[in-house]
Amino acid sequence: MAAELCGAKLLAPIFGGSLSVWAAVMGITLAALASGYFFGGLVSERSEKHSLNLYRVLNSAALFIIVMPVISHYAIPWISYLPFLPGVVISTFALLFLPVFFLGASSPLFILVQTTQNHMAGKVSGMVYAISTVGGIFATFLCGFYFIPEIGLKACLVFFGGMLFATNFSVFKIFKPHHFFLFAAFIYLNLQFMTKSSASLMSSDSMLGRVEVKDLIGEKNNPYRILTVNDIVQTEMSLKSKKSLSAYVKLIDTLVPLKTGDHSALILGLGGGLTANLFKEKNYTTHGVELDKRIIDAAKKYFYLDEDISVFYQDARYFLNTCTMVYDVILVDIFKGEEQPSHILTKESLEKLKNNLTPSSLLLVNWHGYLHGTKGKGSAILYNTLTHAGFKVKLCGTSADENYRNVLFVASLSDLRDLPYELHEPVEGTDLINTDNLPLLEKYNAEANKAWRLNYLRYYQNRN
């Protein structure tokens, strides 16, 4: 489980954390386990050196666990030049197959070593798989809640690989000098790139992805700061003005009027907090909701989040289900990398959200730029879902090029006036809507998310 979780997160900075990535991880894991079980069965039948074979298999598993960060650092970036789906599958195979294969191969050998009489086979196999499953549960919680956020993916894998190797050696008392040399060499390679980049102010891994804050130099030597999730920029700030450099935030600035008196705004998906600061400057009492506490900490420490802005550390859907406040503006900016959590934008969620709006309130949804073809299906479903939930909807865009723009869905319970940067492009036709029972956005946004990530990374790498 530690190898599977860390493997998926090692892929995230290149391929994201979409359904396609998790499907590849789970499929390759199952294929590796099945192959390993079969191989372990063959080895147990054809050789009488059961303890030595188990020692070799476990050592191989430990070695390939430690090699995983090396492969992700040196090989995966090259594989990523392949088309998205082949790249994901081949990368997952390169990372996960061998460590999981050898871990799977150990199970038949454990059963054979512990079985002294035929009638004990059932009891021993049950004990082996029970202990293995309990260990998997323990490793899952340990990795997800402590190791990955606190020490990072690479150190986590080095720890588990090293512990497996040390335990294997202490139990079997078999000394092979070349094994120690190999482990020392790969641990040394890991240490070469385990330290934080000099340009990185913050870098942290967790189950939700890798969060990083960096200072960079832009055009005309102007310094700026970025907050990324899985290498996709969520916030981009000029270090001179402390303002956002993102085109969609400037578009929000034109759509949200300056107010006097008592007005309020809610932002679902805080990011670096620059949009929250913008609303505060426009005299809105501003609340932010953010699922990832590391992002809240980064907003306060690195992006000058105003102290008067209240931030709720919660899932946005849970917040909406329990919120009784009414807002003049609600911004849904829930990108995690390039992905949009679909459970927040179901018909049922949007109907509940209407209770938090007045007839004249604005609902803004930040979205990718695709409106046409198969890439535009997700946009069409979101449009339909908003209208079925009772909203009047218009679209505004930051550019005419759908490959490099954000689109804002502007919605209200009342008719909308003409809007600046309003798009009059037809949205891809469909009758589908996103519901709790049939959440379609992830499926129909898959092509758009793949294209967005690839275009974005190429653009940003060229820019820097």
PyMOL commands that set and color helices and strands:
alter all, ss='L'
color gray80, all
select helices_A, chain A and resi 2-15+19-46+50-74+76-79+84-114+118-151+153-172+177-194+219-221+247-255+274-281+293-302+316-322+342-345+347-356+374-388+402-404+441-463
alter helices_A, ss='H'
color red, helices_A
select strands_A, chain A and resi 200-206+209-217+223-229+232-238+264-268+285-290+310-313+327-332+357-368+392-397+406-412
alter strands_A, ss='S'
color yellow, strands_A
deselect
rebuild
show_as cartoon
